[in-house]
Every structure is written in C-alpha cells, then in structure tokens.
Amino acid sequence: MRVKFYLSIGLAGATRTDIVEMPDDSSENDIEEEYQTWKNDYIEGYWDKISEVADD
C-alpha cells in the first residue's frame, strides 16, 4: 500500500511530502510508527535550562 506522509512547520514553503510504500497488511499503528520515524528524520530540536534571563 502507498501512504502519503506530510510535514509542515507553519511557514510558507516549509513543508515535506513523501509517498511511502508499506506492506499491504500494515495496521494504522504500523503506519503511525513509520510516520514518526520519517518525521523525526526531518525535525531537530532541543531545550535547555537558562540560569539567568538577559534584559533586552
């Protein structure tokens, strides 16, 4: 089965769409797991504690 994956960060042109081939007997959970892996290949982020807040 072919599944369309789509990703957007809300900015014009900042999207990604791929058609992914999955086994015909894939469950929605299988597809979701594959989507999460696909998505994480394109997104990078982190958080960090800040000890002091600078005055701007």
N, C-alpha and C positions, 0 to 999 in steps of 0.2 A: 504494500500500500504506500502511496505517496502522501506525505504530510507537509503542509506549509508552516514554517516557523517564521515568526515576525518579531522584531525587537525595535523599540523606539525609546529615545531619551527625552522626547518632547521638543526637540529643536528641529527646525526645517532642514531636511536632508540628512538628519542623523538617525537613519533607520537601516535595518538589515533584514532581508527576507531570503530564505533558502527553502528549497524543496528537498525534503529528506526522504529517502527510501527506508521503509520499515517493514519487518516481516508482516505478512497478511494477518497473522493471529495475534498481533500486538494489542495489548489492553490499553485503556486510557492511562493507566498508571505507568506502563512501559513508555508510552509516548511522552508523558509528563517528565519522566526521569531523563529521557533523551533530550527533551527541550531544555531542561535545567542545565544539563551538561553543555549543550550547544550555546545557550545564553551566556553561561559563565566563561566561555572562551572569548567573548567579546566585551565583557564588563570587568573593569578593575576598580576597586575602591578600598578604602580603609577608614578607620577612625583612630584618633589619638587624643589622649588627655592633654590638656593645656594647663600648666601650673599657674600662669598669670595671664590676664587679659590686657592687651595693649590698648591704650586710649588712642582713638583715631581722631 
